[in-house]
Amino acid sequence: MIRPLKIVFMGTPDFAVPPLQALHDSPHEVLAVVTQPDRPKGRGRKLTPPPVKQTALACGYPVLQPETVRTEAFHRQLAELAPDLFVVVAFGQILPQRLLDIPPQGAINVHASLLPRYRGAAPIQWAIINGDRETGVTTMMMDKGMDTGDILLVEKTAIGPDDTAADLHDRLSDMGARTLVRTLEKLQDGSLERTAQDHARATHAPMLKKKDGEIDWSMPAERIECLIRGMTPWPGAFTFSDGMRLKIFKACVLERDISVPPGTILECFPGELRVATGHSALAVQEIQGASGKRLPIDDFLCGCRLPDGACLG
């Protein structure tokens, strides 16, 4: 009979919760869960535990929350647990080689892209922003690089025309949980194969900042529509009208010849907002203005008129 693996799990955000739950439901033993420290959140800046911590406590696991994983004390703490394996899912800190050397079976990472594409912190968002038709999850053996280790298993999924980053996040998180379980099964029965990444094909997915969501109306309408979906729910795609910040959640491409500057509001029927772009036009369908409410465009325009010919941006 194959002995269950003794695992230290490392993860922080919602994306890492289904993989942790999958381990909890498996025969493997989770010795401890490592996650980021509690952080202030919301308008009241209340100290809030990360989602993985909440799940770990509900499962009865010991929780470790180091400010940095590079201290001697933390290294000693993990070594004393004597794990067979680390499992890492969106943890948020880079593990030094001396930590990766602790478990004899190494460290397995679940990454939300088809490596070597989109190494880095925001692979889900950048796949949509760049107009990719397909993405997936990859399990890999970790090394000291940023998502550079050998590939283990890959599972793919199509990116639908209406998929937002939120939609894809949830789908890939569940997919990552399933792929992790399959990876551990293959590790145990000796059938797990490793494939070196082709580093020449690597692309990167840097962490997003709020300013990355500002719409450049000189881009083609298709690219702007992808940006809107990739930026939803965070940091959000936005533009300005006379200094008022407008957050756009949903739009569709209108194929038409444009002879006015990008960002110009086009003449259209009441209850519609069509905007010229660098190529074709964009029909805005859901928007949020100064009221702070996300609204269908016809409801928004009832209370906030944006005149034809005005320029956004």
Rosetta silent file (secondary structure, phi, psi, omega in degrees, C-alpha in Angstrom):
SEQUENCE: MIRPLKIVFMGTPDFAVPPLQALHDSPHEVLAVVTQPDRPKGRGRKLTPPPVKQTALACGYPVLQPETVRTEAFHRQLAELAPDLFVVVAFGQILPQRLLDIPPQGAINVHASLLPRYRGAAPIQWAIINGDRETGVTTMMMDKGMDTGDILLVEKTAIGPDDTAADLHDRLSDMGARTLVRTLEKLQDGSLERTAQDHARATHAPMLKKKDGEIDWSMPAERIECLIRGMTPWPGAFTFSDGMRLKIFKACVLERDISVPPGTILECFPGELRVATGHSALAVQEIQGASGKRLPIDDFLCGCRLPDGACLG
SCORE:     score description
SCORE:     0.000 S_00000001
   1 L     0.000  135.347 -178.985    0.000    0.000    0.000 S_00000001
   2 L   -76.792  130.648 -179.077    1.305    3.465   -0.964 S_00000001
   3 L   -75.212  135.658  175.264    1.892    5.720    2.038 S_00000001
   4 L   -59.451  147.906  179.170    0.059    9.093    2.005 S_00000001
   5 L   -78.483  143.474  172.238    2.319   12.088    1.486 S_00000001
   6 E   -95.957  118.916 -166.935    3.115   14.482    4.314 S_00000001
   7 E  -123.195  139.057  163.399    2.603   17.938    2.854 S_00000001
   8 E  -104.100  122.384 -178.255    3.185   21.559    3.814 S_00000001
   9 E   -98.351  136.485  177.368    0.763   23.709    1.807 S_00000001
  10 E  -127.126  122.838  179.103    1.596   27.323    0.905 S_00000001
  11 E  -172.314  165.297 -175.740   -1.015   29.682   -0.532 S_00000001
  12 L  -134.716  -56.868 -170.113   -2.844   32.907    0.185 S_00000001
  13 L   -86.947 -175.551  179.184   -5.779   34.130   -1.996 S_00000001
  14 H   -54.380  -36.030 -177.653   -9.121   32.626   -3.038 S_00000001
  15 H   -56.636  -32.024 -176.210   -7.472   30.884   -5.980 S_00000001
  16 H   -84.826   -6.776 -175.876   -5.564   28.612   -3.574 S_00000001
  17 H   -69.249  -50.330  178.218   -8.632   27.533   -1.567 S_00000001
  18 H   -58.145  -40.582  174.455   -9.959   24.732   -3.855 S_00000001
  19 H   -60.654  -39.349  177.761   -6.499   23.088   -4.089 S_00000001
  20 H   -65.671  -41.406  179.213   -6.210   23.166   -0.298 S_00000001
  21 H   -64.474  -36.056  177.955   -9.716   21.736    0.046 S_00000001
  22 H   -64.204  -38.881  175.981   -8.800   19.002   -2.456 S_00000001
  23 H   -65.118  -39.756  179.483   -5.810   18.046   -0.290 S_00000001
  24 H   -61.820  -35.445 -178.453   -8.060   18.007    2.769 S_00000001
  25 L   -85.036   -4.593 -178.807  -10.407   15.590    0.968 S_00000001
  26 L   -92.597  174.376  177.144   -7.499   13.380   -0.195 S_00000001
  27 L   -77.086   -6.809 -175.309   -5.665   10.687    1.794 S_00000001
  28 L   -74.287  157.291 -177.705   -2.607   12.935    2.162 S_00000001
  29 E  -103.768  118.665  175.843   -1.595   14.537    5.461 S_00000001
  30 E   -89.971  111.291 -176.880   -1.338   18.331    5.586 S_00000001
  31 E   -75.703  -36.502 -178.757    1.186   19.067    8.332 S_00000001
  32 E  -165.915  160.091  176.456    0.773   22.856    8.236 S_00000001
  33 E  -120.186  126.976  179.008   -0.452   25.692    6.036 S_00000001
  34 E  -106.005  129.374 -179.071    1.790   28.662    5.302 S_00000001
  35 L  -145.812  171.660 -179.741    0.119   31.901    4.212 S_00000001
  36 L   -71.498  157.148  177.074    0.694   35.645    4.195 S_00000001
  37 L   -61.955  156.110  173.213    0.107   37.689    7.362 S_00000001
  38 L   -57.973  142.116 -178.368   -3.307   39.212    8.052 S_00000001
  39 E  -127.270  151.753  173.698   -3.637   42.592    6.295 S_00000001
  40 E   -63.904  141.232 -176.170   -5.851   45.672    6.788 S_00000001
  41 E  -146.365  149.143  175.659   -8.788   45.584    4.381 S_00000001
  42 L    77.573  179.428 -177.330  -11.801   47.685    3.448 S_00000001
  43 L   -63.947  -33.953  179.129  -12.737   51.199    4.432 S_00000001
  44 L   -81.363   -4.341 -179.776  -12.358   50.440    8.114 S_00000001
  45 L    53.856   39.228  179.010   -8.892   48.938    7.510 S_00000001
  46 E   -74.665  135.998  179.036   -9.834   45.997    9.691 S_00000001
  47 E   -64.125  121.742 -171.680   -7.143   43.326   10.012 S_00000001
  48 E  -126.539  130.574  178.284   -8.397   40.459    7.839 S_00000001
  49 L   -72.568  147.256  176.168   -7.025   36.920    7.492 S_00000001
  50 L   -65.756  155.859 -178.543   -6.317   35.664    3.952 S_00000001
  51 H   -54.484  -37.989 -179.604   -8.832   33.193    2.471 S_00000001
  52 H   -64.571  -37.429  178.054   -6.389   30.277    2.792 S_00000001
  53 H   -63.027  -43.645 -179.830   -5.985   30.911    6.516 S_00000001
  54 H   -60.475  -42.744  178.748   -9.752   30.841    7.012 S_00000001
  55 H   -67.540  -42.044 -179.391  -10.008   27.528    5.168 S_00000001
  56 H   -61.056  -43.958  179.147   -7.001   26.051    6.983 S_00000001
  57 H   -64.849  -38.388  177.858   -8.433   26.878   10.402 S_00000001
  58 H   -64.602  -29.862  178.390  -11.796   25.405    9.414 S_00000001
  59 H   -85.560   -8.325  178.490   -9.956   22.207    8.442 S_00000001
  60 L    85.407   21.580 -178.639   -8.032   22.184   11.738 S_00000001
  61 L   -91.581  145.320  170.709   -4.554   22.760   10.288 S_00000001
  62 L   -63.510  141.278 -177.590   -1.757   24.678   12.030 S_00000001
  63 E  -118.564  130.156  175.589   -1.197   28.024   10.275 S_00000001
  64 E  -114.061  134.138 -176.593    2.166   29.777    9.840 S_00000001
  65 L  -132.180   69.782 -178.346    2.244   33.425    8.686 S_00000001
  66 L   -73.451  140.525  172.284    5.825   34.626    8.277 S_00000001
  67 L   -63.612  -35.673  174.009    6.454   38.200    7.121 S_00000001
  68 L  -142.222  145.660 -179.517    9.328   36.673    5.159 S_00000001
  69 L   -88.631    4.401 -171.252   10.252   33.070    4.443 S_00000001
  70 L   -97.158   11.366  179.764   13.968   33.877    4.431 S_00000001
  71 L   -88.051  155.979  177.336   14.658   33.772    8.177 S_00000001
  72 H   -64.842  -37.405 -178.511   16.611   31.049    9.913 S_00000001
  73 H   -63.187  -41.812 -179.772   13.778   30.553   12.377 S_00000001
  74 H   -69.483  -39.921  176.858   11.247   29.830    9.623 S_00000001
  75 H   -58.387  -44.707 -179.553   13.639   27.465    7.852 S_00000001
  76 H   -64.737  -39.562 -179.461   14.125   25.554   11.084 S_00000001
  77 H   -61.739  -43.004  179.002   10.353   25.461   11.706 S_00000001
  78 H   -70.638  -40.720 -179.318    9.664   23.848    8.323 S_00000001
  79 H   -61.402  -37.576 -179.532   12.589   21.440    8.600 S_00000001
  80 H   -67.510  -24.272  177.486   11.309   20.208   11.964 S_00000001
  81 H   -71.667  -23.035  179.056    7.959   19.319   10.353 S_00000001
  82 L    53.634   56.013  179.306    9.841   16.858    8.083 S_00000001
  83 L   -75.347  154.740  170.322    7.452   17.092    5.103 S_00000001
  84 L   -78.018  -30.386 -167.105    7.724   14.831    2.062 S_00000001
  85 E  -156.628  145.398  164.953    6.590   17.625   -0.227 S_00000001
  86 E   -98.955  141.577  168.078    5.648   21.292   -0.461 S_00000001
  87 E  -119.531  123.579 -172.972    2.545   22.259   -2.449 S_00000001
  88 E  -122.978  126.422  179.714    2.515   25.938   -3.439 S_00000001
  89 E  -137.941  105.775  175.848   -0.452   27.787   -4.985 S_00000001
  90 L    50.868   51.552 -176.711   -0.361   31.583   -5.357 S_00000001
  91 L   -74.148  -46.946  176.952    1.561   32.021   -2.123 S_00000001
  92 L   107.095   -2.431  172.884    3.004   35.460   -2.816 S_00000001
  93 L  -131.575  144.854  177.397    6.629   35.030   -1.740 S_00000001
  94 L   -81.909  129.988 -178.085    9.524   33.506   -3.690 S_00000001
  95 L   -86.521  127.043  176.742   10.984   30.484   -1.923 S_00000001
  96 L   -70.594  160.063 -175.550   14.793   30.399   -1.669 S_00000001
  97 H   -58.691  -36.516 -176.792   16.596   27.248   -2.737 S_00000001
  98 H   -66.156  -27.504  172.997   17.435   26.229    0.828 S_00000001
  99 H   -74.745  -42.518 -179.871   13.704   26.017    1.617 S_00000001
 100 H   -61.887  -24.132 -179.015   12.997   24.092   -1.587 S_00000001
 101 L   -80.495   -8.480 -176.400   15.669   21.599   -0.533 S_00000001
 102 L   -66.373  -54.941 -176.886   13.862   20.662    2.713 S_00000001
 103 L   -79.203  134.377 -178.161   11.307   18.121    1.395 S_00000001
 104 L   -63.466  -26.525  178.995   12.863   15.063   -0.269 S_00000001
 105 L   -90.468    0.608  177.751   10.123   15.028   -2.938 S_00000001
 106 L    85.950 -157.965 -178.087   10.642   18.713   -3.729 S_00000001
 107 E  -132.536  129.283  179.492    7.982   21.389   -4.176 S_00000001
 108 E  -107.824  132.888  179.986    5.057   21.315   -6.618 S_00000001
 109 E  -113.751  142.498  171.918    3.436   24.530   -7.807 S_00000001
 110 E  -105.714  118.614 -175.320    0.009   25.016   -9.406 S_00000001
 111 E  -121.301  137.845 -172.317    0.178   27.872  -11.929 S_00000001
 112 L   -88.724   54.582  172.724   -2.756   29.390  -13.826 S_00000001
 113 L  -159.843  173.078  174.559   -1.304   29.390  -17.336 S_00000001
 114 L   -93.747   85.747 -177.311    0.081   27.115  -20.017 S_00000001
 115 L   -58.456  143.873   14.381    3.734   27.476  -19.120 S_00000001
 116 L   -88.229   10.038  175.513    6.091   28.799  -20.319 S_00000001
 117 L   -71.817  141.203  172.761    3.494   31.421  -21.297 S_00000001
 118 L    58.715   55.977  166.957    2.603   33.979  -18.631 S_00000001
 119 E   -72.681  139.227  176.662    5.112   33.423  -15.894 S_00000001
 120 L   127.093 -164.693 -165.158    4.387   35.784  -13.029 S_00000001
 121 L   -84.845  -21.831 -172.409    1.670   37.175  -10.796 S_00000001
 122 L  -130.689   54.418 -175.775   -1.270   37.865  -13.163 S_00000001
 123 H   -67.046  -33.928 -178.021   -1.463   35.078  -15.785 S_00000001
 124 H   -64.975  -48.336 -176.845   -5.275   34.924  -15.832 S_00000001
 125 H   -64.882  -45.025 -175.005   -5.720   38.625  -16.562 S_00000001
 126 H   -69.099  -31.118  176.517   -2.997   38.881  -19.207 S_00000001
 127 H   -61.492  -40.315  178.532   -4.285   35.885  -21.169 S_00000001
 128 H   -74.054  -46.036 -179.284   -7.624   37.689  -21.611 S_00000001
 129 H   -55.588  -39.237 -177.067   -6.092   41.135  -22.155 S_00000001
 130 L   -84.003    1.996  175.491   -3.907   39.740  -24.954 S_00000001
 131 L    76.769   22.358  178.368   -6.865   38.101  -26.678 S_00000001
 132 L   -63.638  147.888  178.139   -5.770   34.475  -26.177 S_00000001
 133 L   -96.459  -10.430 -175.004   -8.328   31.824  -27.140 S_00000001
 134 E  -147.603  145.454  172.660   -6.982   29.181  -24.755 S_00000001
 135 E  -148.422 -160.156 -179.655   -5.365   28.937  -21.344 S_00000001
 136 E   167.015 -162.402  176.597   -5.176   26.376  -18.545 S_00000001
 137 E  -124.617  150.020  177.473   -3.263   25.248  -15.491 S_00000001
 138 E  -129.519  131.790  165.965    0.190   23.733  -15.177 S_00000001
 139 E   -96.946  140.708 -176.981    1.670   21.806  -12.298 S_00000001
 140 E  -145.846  157.300  170.999    5.450   22.090  -12.142 S_00000001
 141 E   -80.231  130.428 -176.438    8.422   21.262   -9.969 S_00000001
 142 L   -80.789  143.495  167.270    9.650   24.444   -8.369 S_00000001
 143 L  -129.409 -169.706 -173.561   13.160   25.787   -8.668 S_00000001
 144 L   -76.159   -7.863  178.805   14.653   29.105   -7.576 S_00000001
 145 L   -82.135  176.138  177.772   13.382   30.922  -10.698 S_00000001
 146 L   -89.173   97.667  178.178   10.015   32.594  -11.256 S_00000001
 147 L    59.793   39.844 -175.721    7.792   29.814  -12.659 S_00000001
 148 L  -107.810   -1.078 -173.354   10.747   28.251  -14.506 S_00000001
 149 L   -73.734  172.543 -178.607   10.654   24.668  -13.176 S_00000001
 150 L   -63.325  139.157  178.718    9.939   21.450  -15.061 S_00000001
 151 E   -77.691  138.406  178.339    6.349   20.946  -16.250 S_00000001
 152 E  -106.549  -72.103  178.372    4.448   17.988  -14.769 S_00000001
 153 E  -126.843  151.851  179.554    0.794   18.035  -15.906 S_00000001
 154 E  -132.150  136.820  171.171   -1.199   20.472  -18.036 S_00000001
 155 E  -130.058  134.158 -173.387   -4.970   20.918  -18.373 S_00000001
 156 E  -109.774  156.757  173.724   -6.412   23.325  -20.948 S_00000001
 157 E  -149.218  147.022  176.567   -9.618   25.320  -21.286 S_00000001
 158 E   -74.026  147.807  170.840  -10.989   27.666  -23.930 S_00000001
 159 L   -95.077  112.593 -177.782  -11.346   31.369  -23.128 S_00000001
 160 L   -73.122  160.653 -177.507  -14.920   32.229  -24.089 S_00000001
 161 L   -65.170  -18.969  179.608  -15.847   35.526  -25.786 S_00000001
 162 L  -108.562    0.849 -177.019  -17.615   36.720  -22.621 S_00000001
 163 L   -64.659  129.411  169.405  -15.142   35.380  -20.043 S_00000001
 164 L   -98.887  172.314  176.321  -13.898   37.923  -17.533 S_00000001
 165 H   -60.017  -33.791  178.711  -10.886   37.465  -15.281 S_00000001
 166 H   -65.241  -44.518  178.983  -13.338   36.592  -12.487 S_00000001
 167 H   -60.440  -48.453 -176.354  -14.965   33.822  -14.570 S_00000001
 168 H   -68.255  -35.965  177.350  -11.633   32.364  -15.609 S_00000001
 169 H   -54.757  -50.415 -176.051  -10.224   32.647  -12.079 S_00000001
 170 H   -67.177  -40.083 -179.418  -12.926   30.385  -10.662 S_00000001
 171 H   -66.130  -44.033 -178.941  -12.711   27.862  -13.487 S_00000001
 172 H   -71.331  -30.774  177.221   -8.932   27.587  -13.325 S_00000001
 173 H   -63.431  -45.978  177.375   -8.938   27.360   -9.539 S_00000001
 174 H   -66.191  -38.522  177.956  -11.187   24.286   -9.644 S_00000001
 175 H   -64.495  -39.636  178.033   -9.158   22.896  -12.536 S_00000001
 176 H   -62.239  -37.917  177.951   -5.965   23.443  -10.555 S_00000001
 177 H   -62.650  -45.324  179.954   -7.371   21.452   -7.645 S_00000001
 178 H   -64.985  -42.970 -177.918   -8.164   18.490   -9.910 S_00000001
 179 H   -67.035  -34.959  176.145   -4.806   18.666  -11.670 S_00000001
 180 H   -61.497  -46.762 -179.117   -2.977   18.788   -8.336 S_00000001
 181 H   -61.071  -43.277  177.972   -4.674   15.599   -7.142 S_00000001
 182 H   -63.352  -38.219  179.556   -3.783   13.829  -10.413 S_00000001
 183 H   -62.784  -44.243 -179.294   -0.196   15.046  -10.111 S_00000001
 184 H   -67.540  -35.449  176.913    0.155   13.626   -6.604 S_00000001
 185 H   -61.830  -43.883  179.690   -1.360   10.304   -7.703 S_00000001
 186 H   -69.265  -34.897  176.249    1.227   10.022  -10.475 S_00000001
 187 H   -60.934  -42.417 -177.297    4.008   11.075   -8.111 S_00000001
 188 H   -70.459  -38.807 -176.282    3.073    8.254   -5.773 S_00000001
 189 H   -89.834    2.954  174.411    2.762    5.517   -8.388 S_00000001
 190 L    83.154    9.792 -176.895    5.994    6.524  -10.144 S_00000001
 191 L   -99.591    3.580 -177.531    4.383    7.533  -13.465 S_00000001
 192 L   -75.911  124.642  179.919    4.939   11.301  -13.140 S_00000001
 193 L  -108.038  148.244  179.702    7.108   12.650  -15.950 S_00000001
 194 L  -111.607  136.924  178.156    8.986   15.953  -16.009 S_00000001
 195 E  -125.573  122.134  179.525    9.379   18.129  -19.107 S_00000001
 196 L   -65.018  141.318  177.318   11.832   21.023  -19.160 S_00000001
 197 L   -72.919  147.275  172.498   10.332   24.352  -20.172 S_00000001
 198 L   -86.687   96.206 -173.308   11.386   25.963  -23.445 S_00000001
 199 H   -64.332  -22.472  178.752   12.656   29.223  -21.968 S_00000001
 200 H   -68.218  -21.228  180.000   12.874   30.835  -25.418 S_00000001
 201 H   -96.505    5.106 -175.228    9.054   30.704  -25.599 S_00000001
 202 L   -69.200  139.579  168.673    8.499   32.263  -22.179 S_00000001
 203 L  -125.947  167.107 -171.812    6.250   35.293  -21.760 S_00000001
 204 E  -124.749  151.403 -177.187    5.567   37.215  -18.588 S_00000001
 205 L  -129.219   78.310 -176.345    2.489   38.330  -16.663 S_00000001
 206 L   -65.373  156.245  178.317    3.537   41.129  -14.303 S_00000001
 207 L   -57.637  138.308 -179.865    1.371   42.168  -11.391 S_00000001
 208 L   -81.861  147.798  172.866   -1.349   44.619  -12.393 S_00000001
 209 L  -117.952  161.446 -178.015   -1.610   48.132  -11.011 S_00000001
 210 H   -56.181  -39.071 -176.152   -4.690   50.366  -10.917 S_00000001
 211 H   -65.892  -20.237 -179.987   -3.278   52.604  -13.647 S_00000001
 212 H   -66.797  -17.350 -178.294   -3.088   49.619  -16.030 S_00000001
 213 H   -83.042   -5.694 -178.221   -6.875   49.736  -16.336 S_00000001
 214 E   -69.395  129.812 -175.911   -7.001   53.135  -18.072 S_00000001
 215 L   -79.783  130.521  172.093   -8.438   52.750  -21.558 S_00000001
 216 L   -99.636  102.920 -173.691   -6.410   53.995  -24.506 S_00000001
 217 L   -68.712  -10.169  176.661   -9.130   54.735  -27.055 S_00000001
 218 L   -76.681  -12.031  176.315   -6.576   54.761  -29.884 S_00000001
 219 L   -73.510  157.757  174.554   -6.354   50.967  -29.593 S_00000001
 220 E   -61.228  152.303 -177.839   -8.640   48.821  -31.791 S_00000001
 221 H   -57.523  -38.752 -179.276  -12.073   48.098  -30.335 S_00000001
 222 H   -62.030  -39.913  179.765  -11.304   44.368  -30.018 S_00000001
 223 H   -68.416  -38.222  179.248   -8.246   45.052  -27.866 S_00000001
 224 H   -66.346  -40.887  178.955  -10.168   47.442  -25.623 S_00000001
 225 H   -62.190  -39.865  176.057  -12.959   44.894  -25.166 S_00000001
 226 H   -64.980  -40.228  177.901  -10.369   42.290  -24.133 S_00000001
 227 H   -59.482  -44.742 -179.053   -8.811   44.799  -21.726 S_00000001
 228 H   -59.536  -46.156 -179.828  -12.197   45.415  -20.089 S_00000001
 229 H   -67.882  -38.208 -179.771  -12.798   41.687  -19.535 S_00000001
 230 H   -70.503  -23.909 -178.840   -9.241   41.084  -18.338 S_00000001
 231 L   -93.735    0.494 -178.963   -9.465   43.938  -15.834 S_00000001
 232 L  -101.013  122.233   15.176  -12.785   42.759  -14.351 S_00000001
 233 L   -93.713  -16.841 -176.763  -13.178   42.676  -11.380 S_00000001
 234 L  -136.751  140.714    3.549   -9.781   44.203  -10.475 S_00000001
 235 L   -84.367   -3.347  179.487   -8.294   46.689  -11.068 S_00000001
 236 L    92.516  137.925  176.304  -11.112   47.620  -13.429 S_00000001
 237 E   -87.745  137.956 -175.636  -11.044   49.315  -16.840 S_00000001
 238 E  -146.716  162.045  173.945  -11.741   53.030  -16.682 S_00000001
 239 E  -147.172 -176.170 -178.529  -11.822   56.290  -18.586 S_00000001
 240 E  -130.341  146.896  171.787  -12.721   59.923  -17.871 S_00000001
 241 E  -132.370  109.781 -176.537  -15.427   62.329  -19.010 S_00000001
 242 L    50.103   43.214  177.337  -14.798   65.952  -18.005 S_00000001
 243 L    86.137  -11.887  178.566  -12.794   64.751  -15.012 S_00000001
 244 E   -84.408  128.357 -179.562  -15.435   62.179  -13.931 S_00000001
 245 E   -81.278  126.788  179.080  -14.008   58.688  -13.639 S_00000001
 246 E  -116.975  124.418  178.837  -16.079   56.057  -15.437 S_00000001
 247 E  -100.980  125.476 -174.954  -15.465   52.370  -14.786 S_00000001
 248 E  -108.315  126.520 -175.762  -16.522   50.099  -17.646 S_00000001
 249 E  -103.776  -28.168 -175.274  -17.455   46.490  -16.919 S_00000001
 250 E  -151.492  139.433  179.110  -18.899   45.259  -20.189 S_00000001
 251 E  -156.172  165.054  175.250  -18.808   46.310  -23.832 S_00000001
 252 E  -135.661  155.061 -176.539  -19.092   44.873  -27.328 S_00000001
 253 E   -83.295  135.909  173.792  -17.337   45.608  -30.600 S_00000001
 254 E  -114.365  116.285  179.264  -19.188   47.418  -33.401 S_00000001
 255 L   -78.000  107.892  177.291  -17.662   46.923  -36.837 S_00000001
 256 L  -159.927  153.763  177.046  -17.934   50.291  -38.549 S_00000001
 257 L   -74.833  136.451 -176.632  -15.778   52.873  -40.296 S_00000001
 258 L  -119.584  132.800  179.332  -14.777   55.741  -38.021 S_00000001
 259 L  -121.831   11.507  179.254  -13.825   59.241  -39.166 S_00000001
 260 L  -115.362  163.332 -178.390  -13.663   61.000  -35.782 S_00000001
 261 L   -61.177  144.831  175.595  -10.882   60.979  -33.154 S_00000001
 262 L   -54.688  140.133 -177.904  -10.659   57.918  -30.869 S_00000001
 263 L    95.447  -10.189 -179.310  -12.638   58.405  -27.657 S_00000001
 264 E   -72.891  133.467  175.235  -15.367   60.450  -29.353 S_00000001
 265 E   -76.594  124.082 -175.493  -18.933   59.603  -28.300 S_00000001
 266 L   -86.939  154.394  175.887  -20.823   58.728  -31.470 S_00000001
 267 L   -65.035  131.029 -178.245  -24.335   59.742  -32.375 S_00000001
 268 L  -156.694 -179.621 -179.596  -26.659   56.918  -31.390 S_00000001
 269 L   -70.555  156.400  173.178  -30.095   56.092  -30.043 S_00000001
 270 L   -56.463  143.621  179.763  -31.106   57.180  -26.514 S_00000001
 271 L    83.213    7.129  177.358  -29.933   54.714  -23.892 S_00000001
 272 L  -123.953  150.701  175.279  -26.824   53.723  -25.856 S_00000001
 273 E  -131.421  107.892  178.964  -23.177   54.742  -25.534 S_00000001
 274 E  -114.980  134.468 -173.300  -21.000   54.122  -28.562 S_00000001
 275 E  -126.640  134.056  176.590  -17.403   55.291  -28.572 S_00000001
 276 E   -70.273  143.371  176.730  -14.951   55.642  -31.463 S_00000001
 277 L  -126.365 -174.757  178.118  -11.699   53.693  -31.157 S_00000001
 278 L   -64.859  -25.239  174.200   -8.538   53.398  -33.215 S_00000001
 279 E  -149.948  120.426 -175.548  -10.347   50.818  -35.322 S_00000001
 280 L    69.783 -161.945 -176.216  -14.148   50.365  -35.289 S_00000001
 281 E  -135.707  166.257 -179.277  -16.253   51.366  -32.272 S_00000001
 282 E  -124.417  131.037  174.244  -17.198   50.057  -28.856 S_00000001
 283 E   -99.646  114.783 -179.253  -20.718   49.894  -27.409 S_00000001
 284 E   -78.503  132.092 -175.651  -20.565   50.243  -23.630 S_00000001
 285 E  -113.571  -32.655  176.669  -23.092   47.973  -21.892 S_00000001
 286 E  -136.601  137.087 -171.342  -22.323   48.198  -18.142 S_00000001
 287 E  -150.131  158.417  176.343  -20.720   51.152  -16.400 S_00000001
 288 E  -133.813  127.906  179.510  -20.111   52.728  -13.011 S_00000001
 289 L  -111.894 -148.807 -175.837  -19.900   56.462  -12.434 S_00000001
 290 L   -65.367  -21.894 -178.703  -19.677   58.767   -9.444 S_00000001
 291 L   -68.286  -21.952 -178.899  -22.657   57.053   -7.770 S_00000001
 292 L    84.106    4.606  179.617  -20.539   53.955   -7.171 S_00000001
 293 L  -103.988  136.045  173.295  -23.209   51.628   -8.598 S_00000001
 294 E   -79.684  122.928 -171.360  -22.611   49.261  -11.484 S_00000001
 295 E  -133.110  149.757  166.102  -25.465   49.911  -13.910 S_00000001
 296 E   -60.181  149.518 -171.375  -26.733   48.877  -17.334 S_00000001
 297 H   -61.155  -36.086 -179.235  -25.872   51.680  -19.716 S_00000001
 298 H   -66.199  -36.655  176.550  -29.491   52.813  -20.282 S_00000001
 299 H   -67.315  -40.703 -179.785  -30.022   53.208  -16.514 S_00000001
 300 H   -62.282  -44.182 -176.143  -26.755   55.098  -16.180 S_00000001
 301 H   -71.049  -17.997  174.628  -27.584   57.517  -18.991 S_00000001
 302 H   -64.232  -31.997 -177.230  -30.943   58.335  -17.395 S_00000001
 303 H  -108.800   -5.419 -177.191  -29.040   60.062  -14.587 S_00000001
 304 L  -148.297  101.353 -176.403  -25.837   61.119  -16.342 S_00000001
 305 L   -82.652  129.366  175.083  -25.981   62.475  -19.879 S_00000001
 306 L  -115.038  104.928 -169.771  -22.881   62.065  -22.028 S_00000001
 307 L   -70.083  147.329  174.696  -23.428   64.236  -25.134 S_00000001
 308 L   -57.287  141.293  177.911  -22.655   63.119  -28.684 S_00000001
 309 L    90.703  -17.102  176.022  -19.327   64.473  -29.868 S_00000001
 310 L   -68.041  157.675 -175.978  -17.793   64.654  -26.387 S_00000001
 311 E  -117.038  128.718  177.168  -14.441   62.914  -26.030 S_00000001
 312 L   -88.381  154.330  176.253  -13.581   60.343  -23.362 S_00000001
 313 L   111.790    0.000    0.000  -10.128   59.904  -21.931 S_00000001
